[in-house]
Amino acid sequence: MALHKEVLSYLRPDGGTISTGDQYEGIEFITAEPFTKEEYLAAFAKVDAWKAEQEADKAAAKAAAEAKLTALGLNADDLKALGLA
C-alpha cells in the first residue's frame, strides 16, 4: 500500500505542504494548492496502481533481456562469469 509521503509527492510533486503524522488532518498547506480529503484518499489507489505498473515494466524488461541472452546462447551464469551480473 502506498505511503502517506508517496501520496503527498504524487498530489503535490513540488511540495508546499507540511505534514504532522500520516493522516489527511495533519497536512498543512503552506504554498501548495489544497486538495480534498477525497482526493487524498483516492490518490492511494492511484499510487498503488503506478507502483504495480512500474514493477510489471521491470519484470517485462527482465524477461526481454533474458530472452535476448537465450537467443545468443547465454544465461545468467555466463553474465556472472563475465562480471556483468
C-alpha positions as a LaTeX table, in Angstrom:
\begin{tabular}{lrrr}
\hline
Residue & $x$ (\AA) & $y$ (\AA) & $z$ (\AA) \\
\hline
Met1 & 0.00 & 0.00 & 0.00 \\
Ala2 & 1.12 & 3.49 & $-0.76$ \\
Leu3 & 2.62 & 5.58 & 2.00 \\
His4 & 1.42 & 8.99 & 3.15 \\
Lys5 & 4.60 & 10.68 & 1.89 \\
Glu6 & 4.25 & 9.00 & $-1.52$ \\
Val7 & 0.68 & 10.28 & $-1.83$ \\
Leu8 & 1.76 & 13.80 & $-0.91$ \\
Ser9 & 4.51 & 13.65 & $-3.53$ \\
Tyr10 & 2.04 & 12.35 & $-6.09$ \\
Leu11 & $-0.54$ & 15.06 & $-5.39$ \\
Arg12 & 1.93 & 17.93 & $-4.95$ \\
Pro13 & 5.29 & 16.98 & $-6.52$ \\
Asp14 & 6.64 & 20.48 & $-5.92$ \\
Gly15 & 5.98 & 20.29 & $-2.20$ \\
Gly16 & 4.39 & 23.17 & $-0.37$ \\
Thr17 & 2.96 & 21.10 & 2.44 \\
Ile18 & 3.98 & 20.23 & 5.97 \\
Ser19 & 2.70 & 17.03 & 7.48 \\
Thr20 & 2.31 & 16.03 & 11.10 \\
Gly21 & 1.64 & 12.32 & 11.29 \\
Asp22 & 0.30 & 10.27 & 8.44 \\
Gln23 & $-3.32$ & 11.39 & 8.18 \\
Tyr24 & $-5.01$ & 14.00 & 5.99 \\
Glu25 & $-5.87$ & 16.04 & 9.06 \\
Gly26 & $-2.15$ & 16.52 & 9.75 \\
Ile27 & $-1.43$ & 18.17 & 6.40 \\
Glu28 & $-0.79$ & 21.91 & 6.39 \\
Phe29 & $-0.80$ & 23.64 & 3.02 \\
Ile30 & 1.94 & 26.26 & 3.09 \\
Thr31 & 2.35 & 27.26 & $-0.55$ \\
Ala32 & 0.56 & 24.37 & $-2.29$ \\
Glu33 & $-2.99$ & 24.48 & $-3.56$ \\
Pro34 & $-5.09$ & 22.46 & $-1.08$ \\
Phe35 & $-6.62$ & 19.16 & $-2.11$ \\
Thr36 & $-9.63$ & 17.48 & $-0.56$ \\
Lys37 & $-9.65$ & 14.51 & 1.74 \\
Glu38 & $-11.42$ & 12.58 & $-1.01$ \\
Glu39 & $-8.62$ & 13.40 & $-3.48$ \\
Tyr40 & $-6.07$ & 12.37 & $-0.84$ \\
Leu41 & $-7.75$ & 9.02 & $-0.19$ \\
Ala42 & $-8.24$ & 8.31 & $-3.91$ \\
Ala43 & $-4.56$ & 9.00 & $-4.54$ \\
Phe44 & $-3.57$ & 5.93 & $-2.50$ \\
Ala45 & $-5.10$ & 3.66 & $-5.16$ \\
Lys46 & $-3.51$ & 5.69 & $-7.95$ \\
Val47 & $-0.07$ & 5.46 & $-6.36$ \\
Asp48 & $-0.53$ & 1.72 & $-5.78$ \\
Ala49 & $-1.51$ & 1.28 & $-9.45$ \\
Trp50 & 1.53 & 3.30 & $-10.57$ \\
Lys51 & 3.83 & 1.20 & $-8.39$ \\
Ala52 & 2.32 & $-2.04$ & $-9.76$ \\
Glu53 & 2.83 & $-0.75$ & $-13.31$ \\
Gln54 & 6.47 & 0.04 & $-12.54$ \\
Glu55 & 7.01 & $-3.47$ & $-11.17$ \\
Ala56 & 5.34 & $-5.01$ & $-14.23$ \\
Asp57 & 7.52 & $-2.92$ & $-16.55$ \\
Lys58 & 10.61 & $-4.01$ & $-14.64$ \\
Ala59 & 9.59 & $-7.69$ & $-14.87$ \\
Ala60 & 8.88 & $-7.34$ & $-18.59$ \\
Ala61 & 12.27 & $-5.72$ & $-19.19$ \\
Lys62 & 13.98 & $-8.52$ & $-17.28$ \\
Ala63 & 12.11 & $-11.17$ & $-19.28$ \\
Ala64 & 13.05 & $-9.45$ & $-22.55$ \\
Ala65 & 16.71 & $-9.30$ & $-21.52$ \\
Glu66 & 16.68 & $-12.97$ & $-20.56$ \\
Ala67 & 15.11 & $-13.86$ & $-23.92$ \\
Lys68 & 17.85 & $-11.95$ & $-25.73$ \\
Leu69 & 20.50 & $-13.78$ & $-23.71$ \\
Thr70 & 18.92 & $-17.11$ & $-24.54$ \\
Ala71 & 18.81 & $-16.17$ & $-28.23$ \\
Leu72 & 22.55 & $-15.52$ & $-28.01$ \\
Gly73 & 23.11 & $-18.83$ & $-26.25$ \\
Leu74 & 23.90 & $-17.16$ & $-22.91$ \\
Asn75 & 22.39 & $-17.46$ & $-19.44$ \\
Ala76 & 22.69 & $-15.71$ & $-16.07$ \\
Asp77 & 25.73 & $-17.82$ & $-15.14$ \\
Asp78 & 27.51 & $-16.58$ & $-18.25$ \\
Leu79 & 26.86 & $-12.98$ & $-17.21$ \\
Lys80 & 28.23 & $-13.70$ & $-13.74$ \\
Ala81 & 31.34 & $-15.24$ & $-15.26$ \\
Leu82 & 31.84 & $-12.05$ & $-17.27$ \\
Gly83 & 31.31 & $-9.91$ & $-14.19$ \\
Leu84 & 28.15 & $-8.34$ & $-15.63$ \\
Ala85 & 25.68 & $-9.61$ & $-13.05$ \\
\hline
\end{tabular}
